[in-house]
Amino acid sequence: MRKIALIGAYGQLSTDIRKVFDKNYFEIIPLTHQDIEITDFENVKKVLSPLNPEIVINTSAYHRVNEMEDNREKAFLVNAEAEKNLAELCQSKNWTLVFISTDYVFGKDEKRNIPYKETDIAGPINVYGESKLAGENFTREICKKHFIIRSSGLFGVAGASGKGGNFVELMIRLGKEKGAVKVVNDQVLTPTYTKNIAENMNELLKTENYGLYHVTSQGQCSWYEFASEIFKLTKMNVKCSPVDSAHFSTRAKRPKYSVLENEALKKINLDLMREWKVNLKLYLQEKGHLE
């Protein structure tokens, strides 16, 4: 039985990790913000050392993308400095560290139209992406046994902590309330179901194939195409109109294209990620939105 300390245990991804990980293989110890303060190195040592986990999964993050543009210090404290603390402790104890990162480490290449591989050079365009990339670098440079998991456009049954849901739930709510929505059509990504990420991580963490992995659904779409598919599958009569990013004045810039290619998973024959439309349907069924 391999012991996992799961930090941020009740978030969108971590809820699914607790659900789908192999209970005969992994023992999960859920840790919330009340249990551990990852920005305090002494507290991290005090909490984790007696547990002596084989694996530490850090899903906690500061991800209010617009707010972070004016809170750079907090962004780097939570997403980078705290990860540095964990990396140093894991390295000293010979534990495996898992860091959850994001497609927002990309975006500088505005002409990009082919998926990013793990070997492509990152270039974030907002504070969130910069802070997560710094967290990745600390993980890679300090802790030998590590997995860095980058994903994109997450949606899961638990909803994103701090965001009050996810894009799917937001569209369904706005569709019911207003009957019409405007959604950006010039940002392309891959919406990814957190349950499918957890299923893939369950297998990946049984290996010693350490390194950086893109773990996203197959395929790509704009946010507008994503919203249109949500309304189509739920049979909601909603007028969904495409607009460009300039229509919504947001504090943080978003990547025009941030589709990830799961090349590293494919190389070890472990890409278990389904097509995004299939995952969306499974999510809607799990949430009870489909008859």
SVG drawing of the C-alpha trace seen along z (x, -y; Angstrom):
<svg xmlns="http://www.w3.org/2000/svg" viewBox="-35 -46 53 50">
<polyline fill="none" stroke="black" stroke-width="0.4" points="0.0,0.0 1.5,-3.3 0.7,-6.3 -0.3,-9.6 -0.6,-12.9 -3.2,-14.8 -2.9,-18.6 -6.0,-20.6 -8.1,-17.4 -11.5,-18.8 -10.9,-20.7 -12.2,-19.7 -9.3,-17.4 -8.5,-16.1 -12.1,-15.1 -11.9,-12.8 -8.5,-11.5 -10.0,-10.4 -12.9,-8.8 -11.0,-6.9 -7.5,-6.0 -7.0,-2.3 -7.9,-1.7 -6.0,1.6 -2.8,-0.2 -2.9,-3.7 -3.9,-4.9 -4.9,-8.6 -4.5,-11.0 -6.6,-14.1 -5.2,-17.4 -7.1,-20.7 -5.9,-24.3 -7.0,-23.7 -4.6,-20.8 -1.5,-22.2 -0.2,-25.7 2.0,-25.1 3.4,-28.6 5.0,-27.9 7.9,-25.5 8.0,-24.6 4.3,-23.7 4.8,-21.6 7.5,-19.6 5.5,-19.3 2.5,-17.9 4.0,-15.7 7.0,-14.2 5.0,-12.1 2.8,-10.9 5.8,-9.8 4.0,-9.5 5.6,-7.9 3.9,-10.4 2.8,-14.0 0.3,-15.4 -0.1,-19.2 -3.4,-20.3 -3.7,-23.5 -3.2,-26.7 -4.1,-30.3 -6.0,-30.5 -8.1,-33.6 -6.5,-34.6 -7.7,-38.3 -7.3,-39.0 -3.7,-37.7 -2.5,-40.5 -2.7,-42.8 -1.5,-40.2 1.8,-39.0 3.4,-38.4 0.6,-36.2 0.5,-34.3 4.2,-33.4 4.0,-32.7 1.2,-30.0 2.1,-28.7 5.9,-28.8 7.4,-29.4 5.1,-26.9 6.0,-24.3 9.7,-25.0 9.1,-24.1 7.4,-20.8 10.1,-20.0 12.9,-20.5 11.1,-18.3 10.3,-15.6 13.9,-15.5 15.3,-15.2 12.8,-12.4 13.1,-10.6 9.3,-11.1 7.7,-11.6 6.2,-15.0 3.3,-15.6 2.7,-19.2 -0.5,-20.2 0.2,-22.8 -1.6,-24.5 -1.8,-25.2 -1.4,-28.9 2.4,-28.4 2.0,-29.0 0.6,-31.9 3.5,-34.1 3.4,-32.6 0.3,-34.3 0.5,-32.6 0.6,-29.1 -2.0,-26.7 -0.5,-23.2 -0.6,-21.6 2.2,-22.2 4.4,-19.2 6.2,-18.9 9.5,-19.7 8.2,-23.1 9.5,-26.2 7.0,-27.8 6.0,-31.5 3.3,-32.6 1.4,-35.9 -0.2,-36.4 0.8,-36.2 -1.0,-32.9 1.0,-31.3 4.3,-32.8 3.7,-31.6 2.8,-28.1 5.9,-27.9 8.1,-29.0 6.5,-26.2 7.3,-23.7 10.9,-24.9 11.3,-24.5 9.8,-21.0 12.1,-19.9 15.3,-21.4 14.9,-20.4 13.0,-17.1 14.5,-14.2 11.3,-12.0 8.6,-14.2 5.6,-14.3 4.5,-17.7 1.0,-17.4 -0.2,-20.1 -3.8,-20.3 -6.4,-22.6 -10.0,-23.9 -10.8,-21.7 -14.3,-20.7 -15.3,-18.2 -18.3,-17.4 -16.8,-19.1 -16.4,-22.5 -13.4,-24.7 -12.7,-26.0 -12.6,-29.7 -14.4,-29.9 -17.8,-28.6 -18.3,-25.9 -16.8,-25.5 -17.5,-26.6 -20.0,-23.9 -22.1,-24.8 -21.8,-28.5 -23.1,-28.1 -26.0,-25.9 -26.9,-28.5 -26.6,-31.5 -28.5,-29.6 -31.4,-29.0 -31.4,-32.5 -30.9,-34.6 -31.7,-32.3 -28.7,-33.9 -25.0,-33.9 -21.9,-35.4 -18.8,-33.3 -15.3,-34.0 -14.4,-32.3 -10.7,-33.3 -9.3,-31.3 -8.7,-27.6 -8.1,-25.0 -9.0,-21.4 -11.7,-21.1 -10.7,-18.3 -12.7,-16.2 -11.0,-16.0 -12.2,-12.4 -10.4,-11.3 -7.2,-13.1 -7.5,-11.2 -7.9,-7.9 -4.8,-8.6 -2.8,-9.7 -3.9,-6.5 -1.9,-4.5 1.0,-7.0 1.8,-7.2 2.2,-3.4 5.2,-3.8 8.6,-5.5 8.4,-7.3 9.1,-10.7 8.9,-14.0 6.6,-16.4 3.3,-15.3 0.5,-16.9 -2.8,-15.3 -5.7,-16.7 -8.7,-15.3 -8.1,-14.6 -9.1,-17.3 -9.6,-21.0 -12.2,-23.7 -12.9,-27.4 -14.8,-28.3 -17.7,-29.2 -17.6,-25.7 -17.4,-24.2 -20.5,-26.2 -22.4,-25.2 -21.7,-21.5 -23.0,-21.9 -26.3,-23.3 -26.5,-20.7 -26.0,-17.8 -28.4,-19.2 -31.0,-20.1 -31.2,-23.6 -32.7,-26.3 -30.1,-29.0 -28.9,-31.6 -25.1,-31.2 -23.2,-33.9 -19.5,-34.0 -17.5,-37.1 -13.8,-37.9 -11.8,-38.4 -11.9,-42.2 -15.6,-42.0 -14.8,-41.1 -12.4,-43.4 -10.4,-41.2 -7.5,-42.2 -5.4,-39.2 -4.5,-38.3 -5.5,-34.7 -3.6,-32.5 -5.1,-32.6 -4.1,-28.9 -3.1,-26.6 -3.9,-23.1 -1.6,-20.5 -0.4,-17.3 -0.1,-14.3 3.2,-13.2 5.0,-12.0 2.0,-9.8 1.9,-8.3 5.6,-7.5 5.1,-5.2 1.8,-3.9 -0.3,-5.4 -2.5,-8.0 -5.9,-7.1 -7.5,-10.5 -10.8,-10.4 -12.0,-12.9 -13.3,-16.1 -16.9,-15.7 -17.0,-12.2 -15.8,-13.5 -18.3,-16.3 -21.1,-13.8 -19.8,-11.6 -19.6,-14.6 -23.1,-15.8 -24.4,-12.3 -22.5,-12.2 -24.0,-15.6 -27.5,-14.5 -27.9,-17.0 -28.8,-14.3 -31.9,-12.2"/>
</svg>
